[in-house]
Amino acid sequence: WLPLAAAIWWWKPYPMPNSNGDTTTSITNASTIVYEFAMERLVLNHIVAFAYIGFWHVTLYGFQLCQHSFCPDRVYSRSKVLHNMLYTWWGVLHWTAVDVAFVYCFQTNRFFASCSSIENNNKWNFFATLFVAMWVPEYRNIHFYFCHRWLHIRWIYKYIHSIHHRNTDVEPFSGLAMHPVEHLFYYTCYGPFLLLLAASTSISTVLNIPFLVFWMGFHTALSPAAAHSGWEDHFSSDLMHYLHHHYCECNYGANPVLDSMFGTYQPEFRDQSQQQTEKQKQHGLKTTNATKVPRRQSRRQSLDPKATMERCWWPENPMYQFGTLALLSVTLWGTCSSRLSPLVSAVLLTTEPVLWAMCLAVLTRAPSLAWRKVFLAPFDKDPLWSLILHLGMAVLLGVLPATYLLYIILSPPPIP
């Protein structure tokens, strides 16, 4: 993906205000430049994303170039694919929004960065940028593990992350099929570059940070397609993540390292009796000697009935969806009318969807359910140090970058 991202960057880089030696840009010119960039990038990102994801879908499900499916008795559903494409469109829209947000900050002098290393013709700038770019996937693995595990806390999962798990038998377009609130946190892997831009201007003479921001978003948008292919005999197959969709409470990372460290790694399919025994033990029931039936055998029930365009006009969990829209609308009104400070607005816009989900979990709590389970399940039995580590890293890597970026955008621009 890196050569493709570099080629697109060479053709259509971020428009930088200092690319022609001018370090100041009027508000009118900046608005025009950002608007034109947004329209171009919206089209380009959709073409790139749907062409790449579509390539995997057509070759695997149209031409059937692979022979070994994770679900041998799969039944193809056009409605399911259209459902996933709809949410993928939301995902590409959010990817574009991140691109536009950074260009807006560059154009209004909220951030300073040098132009691309290609234009500078500086070999040290090029190799330093290339070195950091090679480590972007490794950082994304860390970011994905902690943010993903956080999304599996029951009350967040129910109202937000469950949309992604409507697909138990995944296909390429299911990779970006997420709730828009989840997209907000999924794309926050730009955090380290945001910190570098905010902390120092001298670093921009060493690294081409605009390209690295673009590359991070590019990798984040395209990488899920092959991992969600649903087939095992191609070079980007991902049994580990297929098992995550299959069992839900394992394999939160993109590779086994962190899952192995924290005891959530599942390397292969379980058999049905083993899974039934584990569930019985979790609920304190007596175990029975069931006949062992391989878990990956014929599964026509894996049609994923919620992943469909039927009844798409009416959202699941309407109390959460409409309540979130109402809260965000009030916050936006307060922001536009200057009744809320930039910091308060940024904090509310990034936390209200999650806090509202927590409120609904409290209001709908069963009397017999312990409070620890309400707030922490399925990780309620984890030791305190593990809870602090995972929740702290999720907030640090997933929530704070979005909050800070919004704060920078909503704050008045610096005086030239």
Secondary structure, DSSP 8 states (H G I E B T S, - for coil): -HHHHHHHHHHS----TTTTS-----HHHHHHHHHHHHHHHHHHHHHHHHHHHHHHHIIIIIS-----BSSTT----HHHHHHHHHHHHHHHHHHHHHHHHHHHHHHTTSS-----HHHHT-HHHHHHHHHHHHHHHHHHHHHHHHHHHHHTSHHHHHHTGGGGGG-SS--GGGGG---HHHHHHHTGGGHHHHHHHHH-SGGGGTS-HHHHHHHHHHHHHHTHHHHT-SBSSSTT--HHHHHHHHHSSS--SSSHHHHHHTT----S--BHHHHHHHHHHHTT---------BTTS--TTTT-TTSSSTTTTS-SSHHHHHHHHHHHHHHHHHHHTT-S-HHHHHHHHHHHHHHHHHHHHHHT--TTS-HHHHHHTTSTTS-HHHHHHHHHHHIIIIIHHHHHHHHHHHS-----
